[in-house]
């Protein structure tokens, strides 16, 4: 679809500027001017004031982002006077996104014996609806839906001014996707890194995954063969995937026979889909690479993005 050439002052929520459709990490830096222009509008013939006057400008700039798959949308204010800028994100698929506060240590406190107890610390504040007010104890975010990836679809972003004067703004926008790889951290014990499997595995009920894996393979959670096993190390050819369904396990490496519970060099045991939702690192290096891939060398990486990252 061709991009409309209309100026932002002519745009509304029904005609936003479409920034693109995304399925990989993308960073955008939006700049504009908001506020009244006090220009002569209408007919130039000032004798007919009913058809003319002073006006122009706009207090809102509208943008649209289309997600091809689930992702987060991160909006950060910048520019000379960011406190006078308001940003809002709306879900065109269903309902407006309404942020909810997180209970801090000084939000609600109650006496419990000889100490202060914070019953709601770290959870989402209540609301009249259940939007951003669910509770899932198995998740790292406890079910606060503001940390969930947004579903594929269209999302509307509005940048507004709170002042009745001209105001230049700068806004950083990040479209970030959940990790699709599982990383397993092992503790070194001597020369061998071991991961303890808490329950014994019945190897008569496993799928033998031969290395190298040359075709797409699925390790299902069937009753007869709920697990997979690969001796030594496993090599997966380029373009080939091994899918470990929820409820099954994939063990890689030789079993340490001296251990009653069974120890292996590596065990791959995914949780449900929410496992990937809670892996939400922001890599400065990846963000810089994404920026450089779509910008010239003279277009420096905006500093507004740096405080949002949490790892190199």
C-alpha positions in Angstrom: 0.0 0.0 0.0 1.4 3.4 -1.0 2.1 5.8 1.9 -0.2 8.8 2.1 1.6 12.1 1.6 -0.7 14.1 3.8 0.9 16.2 6.5 0.5 15.2 10.1 -1.7 18.2 10.9 -4.2 16.7 8.5 -4.2 13.3 10.1 -6.6 11.9 12.7 -7.0 8.5 14.4 -8.8 7.4 11.2 -5.9 8.4 8.9 -2.6 7.8 10.8 0.8 7.7 9.3 1.7 3.9 8.9 5.3 3.4 10.0 5.3 -0.2 8.5 4.7 -3.8 9.2 7.2 -5.6 11.4 8.3 -9.1 12.2 11.8 -8.3 13.4 13.4 -5.9 15.8 12.9 -2.3 14.6 13.7 1.2 16.1 12.1 4.4 14.9 12.9 8.0 16.1 9.9 10.3 15.5 10.2 14.1 15.4 7.5 16.7 14.9 6.0 20.0 16.1 2.7 20.4 17.9 0.6 23.3 18.9 -1.2 26.3 17.3 0.2 28.1 14.3 -2.1 31.1 14.3 -2.0 31.4 10.5 -4.6 32.9 8.2 -6.9 30.1 7.1 -9.8 30.0 4.7 -10.3 32.7 2.0 -7.7 35.4 1.5 -10.6 38.0 1.2 -10.7 39.3 4.7 -14.0 41.2 4.0 -15.8 37.8 4.4 -14.7 36.8 7.9 -17.1 33.9 8.0 -15.0 32.1 5.4 -11.6 32.9 7.0 -9.8 33.5 10.2 -6.7 32.4 12.1 -5.8 28.8 13.0 -3.7 25.9 11.9 -1.5 23.4 13.6 -2.5 20.4 15.6 -2.2 19.1 19.1 -2.0 15.4 18.1 0.2 13.4 15.8 -1.0 9.9 14.8 1.0 6.9 13.8 0.2 3.2 13.2 2.4 0.1 13.7 1.4 -3.3 12.2 2.8 -6.4 14.0 3.1 -9.5 11.9 3.6 -11.6 15.1 3.4 -11.0 18.8 5.7 -8.2 20.0 6.2 -5.4 22.5 5.8 -1.7 21.6 8.1 0.5 23.7 7.6 4.3 23.5 10.1 6.7 25.1 9.8 10.5 25.2 12.8 12.7 24.4 13.5 16.2 23.0 13.9 19.6 24.7 10.7 19.4 26.9 9.6 15.8 27.3 7.4 16.6 30.3 5.0 18.5 28.1 4.5 15.5 25.7 2.0 12.7 26.3 2.1 9.4 24.4 -0.7 6.9 24.1 -1.0 3.5 22.5 -4.3 2.0 21.3 -5.1 -1.6 20.2 -7.0 -1.5 16.9 -7.8 -5.2 17.3 -9.9 -4.8 20.4 -9.7 -2.2 23.2 -7.5 0.8 24.2 -4.4 -0.2 26.1 -4.6 1.4 29.6 -1.5 1.2 31.8 -1.9 0.3 35.5 0.4 1.2 38.3 2.5 -1.3 40.2 2.3 -1.3 44.0 5.5 0.1 45.5 6.8 -0.3 49.0 5.1 2.9 50.1 1.7 2.2 48.4 -0.1 0.0 50.9 1.3 -1.2 54.2 -0.2 -3.0 57.2 1.0 -4.1 60.6 1.7 -7.8 60.9 3.0 -8.5 64.4 6.1 -6.5 64.9 6.8 -5.8 61.3 5.4 -3.9 58.3 3.8 -6.1 55.7 3.2 -5.0 52.0 0.5 -7.3 50.8 0.4 -6.1 47.2 4.1 -5.2 46.6 5.0 -5.7 43.0 1.5 -6.6 41.7 -0.8 -4.6 39.4 -3.1 -2.1 41.0 -6.8 -2.9 40.9 -9.3 -1.6 38.3 -13.0 -1.8 37.5 -12.1 -4.3 34.8 -9.7 -7.2 34.6 -7.5 -5.4 32.1 -3.9 -5.5 33.4 -5.3 -6.9 36.7 -4.9 -10.7 36.3 -2.7 -12.9 38.6 -0.8 -15.8 37.3 1.6 -16.9 40.1 3.6 -19.2 37.8 4.8 -16.3 35.7 7.8 -14.0 36.6 5.6 -11.0 35.9 2.7 -12.5 38.1 0.3 -11.9 35.2 0.6 -8.2 34.8 -0.5 -8.0 31.2 1.6 -4.8 30.5 4.5 -7.2 30.2 2.8 -9.6 27.8 3.7 -9.4 24.1 0.9 -7.7 22.1 -0.8 -10.0 19.6 -0.3 -9.6 15.9 -2.4 -6.8 14.4 -2.5 -3.0 14.1 -1.7 -0.5 16.9 -2.2 3.2 17.0 0.3 5.6 18.6 -0.7 9.2 19.5 1.8 11.9 20.5 0.1 14.9 22.1 1.1 18.2 23.7 -0.2 19.4 27.0 0.6 23.1 26.2 -1.2 25.7 24.2 2.1 26.8 22.4 4.4 25.5 19.8 6.4 22.5 21.0 9.0 20.4 19.2 9.0 16.7 20.3 11.2 13.7 19.8 9.9 10.1 20.6 11.8 6.9 20.5 9.8 3.8 19.3 11.0 0.2 19.7 9.2 -2.8 18.2 10.7 -5.8 20.1 9.9 -9.5 19.7 10.1 -12.3 22.2 13.1 -14.6 22.2 12.7 -17.7 20.1 15.6 -19.6 21.6 15.9 -21.2 25.0 19.1 -20.6 27.0 20.1 -23.0 29.8 22.6 -21.9 32.4 24.7 -24.7 33.9 27.0 -24.6 36.9 30.5 -25.8 36.5 31.7 -28.6 38.7 35.3 -29.4 37.9 35.8 -30.0 34.2 32.2 -31.1 33.5 29.0 -28.9 33.6 26.1 -31.0 35.0 22.4 -30.4 35.2 20.5 -32.4 37.7 17.3 -34.2 36.6 15.1 -34.5 39.7 13.2 -37.6 38.6 14.5 -40.8 36.9 13.8 -41.2 33.2 12.6 -44.5 31.7 14.7 -44.8 28.6 12.5 -47.5 27.2 9.9 -44.8 26.6 12.0 -42.3 24.8 12.6 -41.2 21.2 16.2 -41.6 20.1 17.1 -38.4 18.3 20.1 -39.2 16.1 22.8 -36.6 15.7 23.1 -34.8 13.3 19.4 -34.0 13.0 18.7 -33.7 9.2 14.9 -33.4 9.2 12.3 -31.5 11.3 11.7 -33.5 14.5 9.0 -33.2 17.1 9.3 -34.7 20.6 5.7 -35.1 21.7 4.2 -35.7 25.1 2.6 -39.0 24.1 2.1 -41.7 26.7 4.3 -44.2 25.0 7.2 -41.9 24.1 7.1 -38.7 26.2 10.8 -37.9 26.0 13.7 -37.6 23.6 17.3 -38.7 24.1 20.5 -37.9 22.2 23.9 -39.4 23.1 26.9 -37.2 23.6 26.3 -33.8 21.9 23.6 -33.0 19.3 24.2 -31.2 16.0 21.1 -29.7 14.2 21.6 -28.9 10.5 20.9 -25.5 9.2 17.2 -24.9 8.5 16.1 -27.9 10.6 14.2 -27.6 13.8 13.6 -29.8 16.8 10.3 -29.0 18.6 9.9 -30.1 22.3 6.2 -29.9 23.1 5.0 -29.0 26.6 5.0 -31.9 28.9 8.0 -33.6 27.3 11.8 -33.4 27.7 14.8 -33.7 25.5 17.9 -35.1 27.2 21.3 -34.5 25.6 24.5 -36.2 26.7 25.7 -39.3 28.5 24.0 -40.3 31.8 26.1 -40.4 34.9 25.2 -43.8 36.1 26.5 -43.3 39.7 23.8 -40.8 40.4 20.6 -42.3 41.6 18.3 -39.6 40.2 20.3 -39.4 37.0 22.5 -36.5 35.8 23.0 -35.4 32.3 25.2 -32.8 30.6 22.2 -30.9 29.3 18.4 -31.3 29.7 16.0 -29.2 27.5 12.7 -28.9 29.3 10.5 -26.0 28.2 7.5 -24.7 30.1 4.3 -23.5 28.4 4.2 -20.6 26.0 4.5 -18.1 28.9 8.1 -19.2 29.4 9.1 -17.2 26.3 7.0 -14.2 27.3 9.0 -13.6 30.5 12.4 -13.6 28.7 12.4 -9.9 27.9 16.0 -8.6 27.7 16.8 -5.4 25.8 20.2 -5.8 24.2 22.1 -2.5 23.4 24.2 -4.3 20.7 21.1 -5.7 19.0 19.3 -2.4 19.1 22.3 -0.6 17.6 22.6 -3.2 14.8 18.9 -2.9 14.0 19.3 0.9 13.9 22.4 0.8 11.7 20.8 -1.6 9.2 18.1 1.0 8.3 20.0 4.3 8.8 23.1 6.0 7.3 26.4 6.2 9.2 25.9 9.9 9.8 22.5 9.2 11.6 23.8 8.5 15.1 22.0 6.0 17.4 19.6 8.1 19.6 20.7 8.3 23.2 17.1 8.0 24.4 17.2 4.2 23.7 20.3 3.6 25.8 18.6 3.8 29.3 16.0 1.3 28.1 18.5 -1.5 27.6 19.5 -4.0 30.4 22.4 -5.9 28.8 25.2 -5.1 26.4 
